[in-house]
Amino acid sequence: MTGDRLVTAAAPSGFWERSRVGWHAAWYGVLGITAVAVLALARAPLADRLVGVVALAAAAGLYAALGARLLAETGEVVATRRALVRYGAYTGGVGVCLAVLSLALGPGVALAPLFVLFPQAWAMVERRGPAVAVVVAVPAGLAVVQVARSGWAPSSVTDAVVTAFLQSAAAIVLGLWITGLVHESESRAALLAELTAARAELATAEHARGVLAERERMAGEIHDTLAQGFLSIVALAQAAQDGRTRERLDLIEATARANLAEARAIVAAHTPPDLAQSASDHRLLGALERLAARTTAQDGLVVELDLPAALPPLGPEAEVVLLRAAQEGLANARRHGGATRVVVALAVDVEGVEMALVDDGAGLGPEGAAALAGPRAGYGLAAMAARAAQVGGSAVLSERSDGAAGGAGCVLRVRVPA
């Protein structure tokens, strides 16, 4: 801090900034009207009237030189001691001008400028102490002038003291109240601006999170549908060289058409085609039956179904979770586990529906089980677990405990609430 600076608390100044033109008009206007009134006082000597006009002109000059600048500086974070000196010079100088006016023509003539000077005293400084000093000192000075004109009789002194006290008290109460309201309003405006900015940042973050979530959803959908379909097409194209070209081409066409339907459903965010083809109360059961038949025809994997006659009402999201899990589980059983047979079973209990895919493949083995728990876990399994968690369910892959050595196989259990 330098020697000529006094750090003060910053207060919002938007109100004073917007009111600056009004301050100029009010001060010059009241001084002009008072000057006209002074010149119109026919009962007063011309010399006294001229003295009054000169005093009013001096007050106008002080405002132009100091007052307007003080109003422009209001609200700065750092108030210099020089600014406080200018404030004292302006208010003290105007007080002297009004005292001269009162001494020449009477204290009543100075009342109109006081109505503007007191609000100025509050508007030109951020701290309340200097403003209180001004609204106490100026009426006190005018009271002394009043007593000097009328004599030092007890009644005159009493009238002057009472008048000065009432003027100062009213100015202090109104000044504290109005400036408090202004500061509170500006504080609320600043808080509203902060809340608006925070809401904008939150909306941006939510948008980014939504974009990321949609990307993850699309990646999961493509992985569970299109990618698996393309792998089947590749495998069928390679197998077409075994002499069963026509049959393989038919399967390739069917798989490509199914992939096209899945792609259209993903783009349009529609229900998966397998679910859309079934009646509303048996959508999942019908979809699993079609998936099993298609998998057996395309991949040669024997899929056995153990399905109940009916399922409790499930939401569309839960049905999609189970269908996508079945697609991923069947693809993993054949490609990664080398399974030849998979049993897909649905079980209903009081908590919801559980789907189990049990295969006869090679199983996980020590390395596979460790990979599942680490960062190298496959994308498909991670996406499956995330999708299940979104509907309040779970997905767990483990080794079978009832298989023979070397061919234990795996069990995929996916649960969704009903």
Secondary structure, 3 states (H helix, E strand, C coil): CCCCEEECCCCCCHHHHHHHHHHHHHHHHHHHHHHHHHHCCCCCCHHHHHHHHHHHHHHHHHHHHHHHHHHHHCCCCEEEHHHHHHHHHHHHHHHHHHHHHHHHHCHHHHHHHHHHHHHHHHHCCCCHHHHHHHHHHHHHHHHHHHHHHHCCCHHHHHHHHHHHHHHHHHHHHHHHHHHHHHHHHHHHHHHHHHHHHHHHHHHHHHHHHHHHHHHHHHHHHHHHHHHHHHHHHHHHHHHHHHCCHHHHHHHHHHHHHHHHHHHHHHHHCCCCHHHHCCCHHHHHHHHHHHHHHHHHHHHCCEEEEECCCCCCCCCHHHHHHHHHHHHHHHHHHHHCCCCCEEEEEEEEECCEEEEEEEECCCCCHHHHHHHHHCCCCCHHHHHHHHHHHHCCCEEEEEECCCCCCCCCCEEEEEEEEC
